Amino acid sequence: MQKIRKGDEVVVIAGRDKGKRGTVLERTDDSHLVVEGVNMVKKHVRPNPMKGEVGGIVDKTLPIDQSNVMLYNPATGKGDRVGIKVLEDGRKVRVFKSNGEMVGAA
């Protein structure tokens, strides 16, 4: 079970974007994820009239390692570690380590 999933809100804890908060857009592989507004780079694009693309400089979001982000805990307002707890009915749920609340529970 992965502790950080698509759609989760995360806080960057290391790198040049340290302190930024964003939503996970996708998981590229087991250890990398794309976070909205984090790890943005400028890419110089050549025009391609066959495809109808115009040239110029575009912003692109690159993947970031999952070790550099923490799940955002709305109760504390900070990043928090995540554990896995098995319920009585056998389901596995993610819980915050600091207060034991389930992830995504309102």
C-alpha positions as CSV (number, residue, x, y, z in Angstrom):
1,M,0.0,0.0,0.0
2,Q,1.5,3.3,-1.0
3,K,1.4,6.0,1.6
4,I,1.2,8.9,-0.9
5,R,-1.4,8.6,-3.6
6,K,-2.7,10.7,-6.5
7,G,-4.9,13.5,-5.3
8,D,-3.2,13.8,-1.9
9,E,-2.0,17.2,-0.7
10,V,1.7,17.2,0.2
11,V,4.4,19.6,1.5
12,V,7.9,19.7,0.0
13,I,10.5,19.1,2.8
14,A,13.7,19.2,0.8
15,G,15.1,20.9,-2.3
16,R,14.7,24.3,-4.0
17,D,10.9,24.2,-3.5
18,K,11.1,23.5,0.2
19,G,7.9,24.6,2.0
20,K,5.6,24.6,-1.0
21,R,2.3,22.8,-0.9
22,G,0.6,21.1,-3.8
23,T,-1.6,18.3,-5.0
24,V,-0.1,15.0,-6.4
25,L,-1.1,14.9,-10.1
26,E,0.4,11.5,-10.9
27,R,2.8,8.8,-9.8
28,T,5.4,8.2,-12.5
29,D,6.9,5.1,-10.8
30,D,7.3,3.6,-7.4
31,S,9.4,6.4,-6.0
32,H,8.6,9.5,-8.1
33,L,5.5,11.7,-8.3
34,V,4.4,14.9,-10.1
35,V,3.2,17.6,-7.7
36,E,1.2,20.6,-9.0
37,G,3.4,23.8,-9.0
38,V,6.5,22.0,-7.7
39,N,9.8,21.4,-9.6
40,M,8.8,23.6,-12.5
41,V,11.3,24.1,-15.3
42,K,11.4,26.1,-18.5
43,K,11.6,24.1,-21.7
44,H,12.5,25.6,-25.1
45,V,10.1,24.1,-27.7
46,R,10.7,24.2,-31.4
47,P,7.7,25.0,-33.6
48,N,6.2,22.2,-35.5
49,P,3.8,23.3,-38.2
50,M,2.9,19.7,-39.1
51,K,1.3,19.2,-35.6
52,G,0.2,22.8,-35.3
53,E,2.5,23.6,-32.4
54,V,4.0,27.0,-31.9
55,G,7.5,27.4,-30.6
56,G,8.6,29.3,-27.5
57,I,9.4,28.7,-23.8
58,V,6.9,26.6,-21.9
59,D,6.7,25.7,-18.2
60,K,6.9,22.0,-17.4
61,T,6.4,20.1,-14.2
62,L,9.0,17.4,-13.6
63,P,8.7,14.5,-11.1
64,I,10.0,14.8,-7.6
65,D,11.2,11.9,-5.3
66,Q,8.6,10.9,-2.7
67,S,11.3,11.1,0.0
68,N,11.3,14.8,-0.5
69,V,7.6,15.3,0.4
70,M,5.3,14.7,3.4
71,L,1.6,14.3,3.5
72,Y,-0.1,17.5,4.6
73,N,-2.1,17.2,7.9
74,P,-4.9,19.8,8.0
75,A,-5.4,19.3,11.7
76,T,-1.8,20.5,12.5
77,G,-1.2,22.6,9.4
78,K,2.1,20.8,8.8
79,G,3.5,17.8,7.0
80,D,3.1,14.6,8.8
81,R,4.3,11.0,8.7
82,V,1.9,8.3,7.6
83,G,1.3,4.8,9.0
84,I,-1.0,2.0,8.0
85,K,-3.6,0.6,10.4
86,V,-5.7,-2.5,9.9
87,L,-9.4,-2.1,10.9
88,E,-11.6,-4.8,12.5
89,D,-13.2,-5.6,9.2
90,G,-9.8,-6.3,7.6
91,R,-9.5,-3.0,5.6
92,K,-6.1,-1.2,5.6
93,V,-6.3,2.6,6.1
94,R,-3.7,5.3,6.2
95,V,-3.4,7.2,9.5
96,F,-1.3,10.2,10.6
97,K,1.4,9.3,13.1
98,S,1.0,12.5,15.1
99,N,-2.7,12.3,16.0
100,G,-3.8,8.9,14.7
101,E,-6.5,10.4,12.5
102,M,-7.4,8.7,9.2
103,V,-6.0,10.3,6.0
104,G,-8.8,12.0,4.1
105,A,-11.4,11.8,6.9
106,A,-13.2,15.1,7.2
